Amino acid sequence: MTDNVIQIKKAEPRPERFGVFVGKLNPTGELEQKERIGSAYTKRDSKKFRIKLWLMGNVSYFLTPSDKDPRRYYVLIPESYRLPTSQMRTNWHRVGMGEVAGTYIKIRIYLFAEDIYLSMFPDSFRNFTAKEPSKKLFAPNVA
């Protein structure tokens, strides 16, 4: 009787998206002169992030917390290769460090001259609690 029943898989929750910015962190922990340069993604209740910078669309950086200090993070990048036995192997290389700074994680990638900042609030939270009106994409018609 149940031959015509199709099993429906539970949809996995979508990863949360966080903003990645450049700018200057002031003494109160607010980011000034900020420009968004990418996004970071994480699964709910995870402390690890996958960072995608718009300038380098084909590269993913991974931000993982330190085991010794919960305020510090490591920036890692994977290098995958195939062994002669056709087995895939991945090495992880540390390419930067991060530390909590106010409501951001200040990230220092060794190759970049400027620090980048990962917001600790997801985009959905920032949009929901926005106090200033949204910016319009087009200039108003002027007669």
C-alpha positions as CSV (number, residue, x, y, z in Angstrom):
1,M,0.0,0.0,0.0
2,T,2.9,2.4,0.6
3,D,4.5,1.8,-2.8
4,N,3.3,5.1,-4.1
5,V,4.6,7.2,-1.2
6,I,7.6,9.4,-2.0
7,Q,9.9,10.1,0.9
8,I,10.5,13.8,1.4
9,K,13.9,14.7,2.8
10,K,14.1,17.3,5.4
11,A,15.7,20.4,4.0
12,E,18.9,21.3,5.7
13,P,18.8,24.8,7.2
14,R,20.4,27.3,4.9
15,P,23.8,28.6,6.1
16,E,23.7,32.0,7.7
17,R,25.4,34.8,5.8
18,F,27.6,37.5,7.5
19,G,29.2,40.6,6.0
20,V,32.9,41.0,5.5
21,F,34.2,44.6,5.4
22,V,37.3,46.8,5.2
23,G,37.3,50.0,7.3
24,K,38.7,51.5,10.5
25,L,37.7,50.3,13.9
26,N,37.2,53.1,16.3
27,P,37.8,52.9,20.1
28,T,34.1,52.1,20.8
29,G,34.2,49.0,18.6
30,E,32.3,50.5,15.7
31,L,33.6,50.1,12.1
32,E,33.9,53.5,10.3
33,Q,34.4,54.1,6.6
34,K,33.3,50.5,5.9
35,E,32.9,48.9,2.6
36,R,31.6,45.4,2.1
37,I,34.1,43.2,0.3
38,G,32.5,39.7,0.6
39,S,30.5,37.3,2.7
40,A,31.0,34.6,5.3
41,Y,28.8,31.6,5.8
42,T,28.3,29.3,8.7
43,K,25.8,26.6,9.7
44,R,23.6,27.3,12.7
45,D,25.4,26.7,16.0
46,S,28.8,26.3,14.3
47,K,31.8,28.5,15.2
48,K,33.5,27.9,11.9
49,F,33.1,30.2,8.9
50,R,33.7,30.0,5.1
51,I,34.8,33.3,3.8
52,K,34.2,34.4,0.1
53,L,35.8,37.6,-0.9
54,W,34.4,39.2,-4.1
55,L,37.8,40.1,-5.4
56,M,38.8,36.4,-5.4
57,G,35.6,34.5,-6.3
58,N,37.3,31.1,-6.8
59,V,39.0,31.1,-3.4
60,S,37.4,30.1,-0.1
61,Y,39.1,31.0,3.2
62,F,38.0,29.1,6.4
63,L,38.0,30.8,9.8
64,T,38.1,28.4,12.7
65,P,38.4,29.2,16.5
66,S,41.6,28.5,18.4
67,D,41.4,25.6,20.9
68,K,43.4,27.6,23.5
69,D,41.8,31.1,23.3
70,P,38.1,31.5,22.4
71,R,38.8,35.1,21.2
72,R,41.4,34.0,18.6
73,Y,40.8,32.4,15.2
74,Y,42.9,30.8,12.5
75,V,42.5,31.6,8.8
76,L,43.0,28.4,6.8
77,I,43.0,27.5,3.1
78,P,42.8,24.0,1.8
79,E,45.1,22.4,-0.8
80,S,43.7,19.2,-2.3
81,Y,45.6,16.7,-4.3
82,R,45.3,13.1,-5.5
83,L,47.7,10.4,-4.3
84,P,49.0,7.8,-6.8
85,T,46.4,5.4,-5.3
86,S,43.7,7.8,-6.6
87,Q,42.8,8.7,-3.1
88,M,42.1,12.5,-2.5
89,R,44.1,14.2,0.3
90,T,43.7,17.7,1.7
91,N,46.3,19.8,3.5
92,W,45.3,22.9,5.5
93,H,47.6,25.9,5.5
94,R,47.4,28.7,8.0
95,V,47.3,32.0,6.0
96,G,46.2,34.4,8.7
97,M,44.9,35.1,12.2
98,G,41.7,36.6,13.7
99,E,40.6,38.0,17.0
100,V,37.3,39.3,18.4
101,A,37.2,43.1,18.4
102,G,33.8,44.5,19.5
103,T,31.0,43.1,17.4
104,Y,33.5,42.0,14.7
105,I,36.2,39.5,14.2
106,K,39.3,41.4,13.0
107,I,41.1,39.2,10.4
108,R,44.7,39.6,9.3
109,I,45.4,37.6,6.2
110,Y,49.2,37.7,5.7
111,L,49.0,38.5,2.0
112,F,46.8,41.6,2.5
113,A,48.1,44.9,3.6
114,E,44.8,45.8,5.3
115,D,42.8,44.0,8.0
116,I,39.3,42.8,7.2
117,Y,36.4,42.6,9.5
118,L,33.7,39.9,9.8
119,S,30.5,41.0,11.4
120,M,29.4,38.7,14.2
121,F,25.7,39.4,13.4
122,P,24.2,37.7,10.4
123,D,22.8,39.8,7.5
124,S,19.2,38.8,8.4
125,F,19.7,40.2,11.9
126,R,21.3,43.4,10.6
127,N,18.4,43.9,8.1
128,F,15.8,43.3,10.7
129,T,17.3,45.8,13.2
130,A,18.4,48.5,10.8
131,K,17.7,51.9,12.2
132,E,18.5,54.0,9.1
133,P,16.4,53.8,6.0
134,S,17.7,51.6,3.2
135,K,19.7,53.3,0.5
136,K,18.0,53.5,-2.9
137,L,19.8,52.0,-5.8
138,F,18.6,54.6,-8.3
139,A,18.6,58.4,-8.1
140,P,15.2,59.9,-7.9
141,N,13.7,61.4,-11.0
142,V,14.4,65.1,-11.1
143,A,12.2,67.2,-13.4
